[in-house]
Amino acid sequence: MVLAVDFMGLHLKNPLIVAAGPWSGSSRHIKEAFKAGAGAVVTETIVSEPCFDVNPRLAYDGAGLQNIRRYSNKSFEDWLRELEQIKNENGVVIASVLSQSPSEIGYLAEKVEKAGADALELGLSCPMGEGVEVIAANPNRVYSLTKAVVEKVKIPVMVKLSQNMTNIGQVGRFVQEAGGSGISAIDTVRCILGVDLQKRKPFLPTYGGYSGPPIKPMGLAAAASLAQSTSLPVCGVGGISSCEDVLEYLMLGATTVQIGTSLVLHGMKHMTKISEDLERWMEKNRIENLSEITGIALKELRSFDNIKVEPKMVSVDGPCHRAECSACTDCCGIYEAISKAEEQIRVDPEKCKGCGLCCYVCPDHKFSLVRR
Ligand SMILES: Cc1cc2nc3c(=O)[nH]c(=O)nc-3n(C[C@H](O)[C@H](O)[C@H](O)COP(=O)(O)O)c2cc1C
């Protein structure tokens, strides 16, 4: 059984990469990630002017995280020393760098390559502060920053894109034309987590980036769009907290994935759990090599105009023993096709439009769609 993957010409022992963030903000954290089983680590974003920390900078709604920390707060010189310290570790180090100027980003890239980075990620998509996410949404600027770096280094260059734009596939094509080796997506999603009604102010004092499980659907869509619009290898990021999440990204065309928030919430040991679960899943499903499943679900992902129209309705599997539950009848309020009397559920075939919602809301999964 082979968990190892080739990604942008690099050999990774598995497809699991630690995403850029404070959990990858020093050589100590990066070594810890390798020990926990990560195939590679992306450093927290390295900039020429380190950012200052604000307090508080994290807020959590029980599902996702808002953060307002932009980049690393370590100086560029300190980062070069940190990279020197880990260049002989048994793991792939991807240095995340950012500048809004092509000449400066080229300079940063050259220096971190010399310090021992195995690859680069251009962190062009941070949704905080002014300017950066505007770069990611502008294909010409993505092109010029990518090209400036590609011309300066020999190591692979991956570009990190954002969901905070309208046509990620088009931007991906500009990365490819500029000579990029791979694309990662997505960064956090611009957000305001909520408003404290008593204090009459937002939880955090500025717009932030949303991450964790609630952004997975956006991350999956971005990874799939990029896999469909470019021939570059894609690294899927956003909301991964289990082996099943990893598999969804791989099946939609990602070769590797990055994990961030779930490592903050559950500790670096969570990386070990995900990699062990992935191995067990492969064994159980007799998958010898991850390439057997990479992109397999993309074949079933059509453009809207190419969806096959097949008249369907729901069928119910047996009686319902949840006396208090009305999830199915409530969610069918638009069509009034489902009724429940005692334990019997009835679907009116004349009224059922086959929308499929009841299949998801029933806690016992008693509904399924069948051909009319
Ligand atoms: C606290 C925090 C700090 C982050 N810092 C960076 C960063 O320095 N550079 C970057 O490219 N992405 C950064 N990210 C974004 C993550 O790398 C990742 O793209 C995003 O969180 C989505 O993945 P997740 O849901 O697994 O966390 C940060 C995210 C968080 C939560």
Ligand as a Chemical Component Dictionary entry (heavy atoms), coordinates in Angstrom:
data_LIG
# 
_chem_comp.id                   LIG 
_chem_comp.type                 NON-POLYMER 
_chem_comp.pdbx_formal_charge   0 
_chem_comp.three_letter_code    LIG 
# 
loop_
_chem_comp_atom.comp_id 
_chem_comp_atom.atom_id 
_chem_comp_atom.alt_atom_id 
_chem_comp_atom.type_symbol 
_chem_comp_atom.charge 
_chem_comp_atom.model_Cartn_x 
_chem_comp_atom.model_Cartn_y 
_chem_comp_atom.model_Cartn_z 
_chem_comp_atom.pdbx_ordinal 
LIG C1  C1  C 0 -4.650 31.523 12.879 1  
LIG C2  C2  C 0 -4.419 31.335 11.417 2  
LIG C3  C3  C 0 -3.280 31.868 10.816 3  
LIG C4  C4  C 0 -3.039 31.681 9.454  4  
LIG N1  N1  N 0 -1.902 32.178 8.885  5  
LIG C5  C5  C 0 -1.672 31.990 7.568  6  
LIG C6  C6  C 0 -0.467 32.453 6.971  7  
LIG O1  O1  O 0 0.439  32.988 7.625  8  
LIG N2  N2  N 0 -0.322 32.279 5.628  9  
LIG C7  C7  C 0 -1.273 31.641 4.845  10 
LIG O2  O2  O 0 -1.064 31.480 3.639  11 
LIG N3  N3  N 0 -2.388 31.137 5.410  12 
LIG C8  C8  C 0 -2.611 31.302 6.736  13 
LIG N4  N4  N 0 -3.745 30.790 7.295  14 
LIG C9  C9  C 0 -4.720 30.061 6.444  15 
LIG C10 C10 C 0 -4.478 28.532 6.498  16 
LIG O3  O3  O 0 -3.205 28.193 6.017  17 
LIG C11 C11 C 0 -5.549 27.783 5.688  18 
LIG O4  O4  O 0 -5.467 28.192 4.337  19 
LIG C12 C12 C 0 -6.971 28.058 6.180  20 
LIG O5  O5  O 0 -6.995 28.178 7.575  21 
LIG C13 C13 C 0 -7.959 26.990 5.728  22 
LIG O6  O6  O 0 -7.590 25.714 6.184  23 
LIG P1  P1  P 0 -8.183 25.062 7.562  24 
LIG O7  O7  O 0 -9.669 25.152 7.510  25 
LIG O8  O8  O 0 -7.640 23.660 7.597  26 
LIG O9  O9  O 0 -7.615 25.900 8.669  27 
LIG C14 C14 C 0 -3.985 30.955 8.667  28 
LIG C15 C15 C 0 -5.130 30.441 9.265  29 
LIG C16 C16 C 0 -5.357 30.607 10.612 30 
LIG C17 C17 C 0 -6.596 30.002 11.242 31 
# 
loop_
_chem_comp_bond.comp_id 
_chem_comp_bond.atom_id_1 
_chem_comp_bond.atom_id_2 
_chem_comp_bond.value_order 
_chem_comp_bond.pdbx_ordinal 
LIG C1  C2  SING 1  
LIG C2  C3  SING 2  
LIG C2  C16 DOUB 3  
LIG C3  C4  DOUB 4  
LIG C4  N1  SING 5  
LIG C4  C14 SING 6  
LIG N1  C5  DOUB 7  
LIG C5  C6  SING 8  
LIG C5  C8  SING 9  
LIG C6  O1  DOUB 10 
LIG C6  N2  SING 11 
LIG N2  C7  SING 12 
LIG C7  O2  DOUB 13 
LIG C7  N3  SING 14 
LIG N3  C8  DOUB 15 
LIG C8  N4  SING 16 
LIG N4  C9  SING 17 
LIG N4  C14 SING 18 
LIG C9  C10 SING 19 
LIG C10 O3  SING 20 
LIG C10 C11 SING 21 
LIG C11 O4  SING 22 
LIG C11 C12 SING 23 
LIG C12 O5  SING 24 
LIG C12 C13 SING 25 
LIG C13 O6  SING 26 
LIG O6  P1  SING 27 
LIG P1  O7  DOUB 28 
LIG P1  O8  SING 29 
LIG P1  O9  SING 30 
LIG C14 C15 DOUB 31 
LIG C15 C16 SING 32 
LIG C16 C17 SING 33 
# 
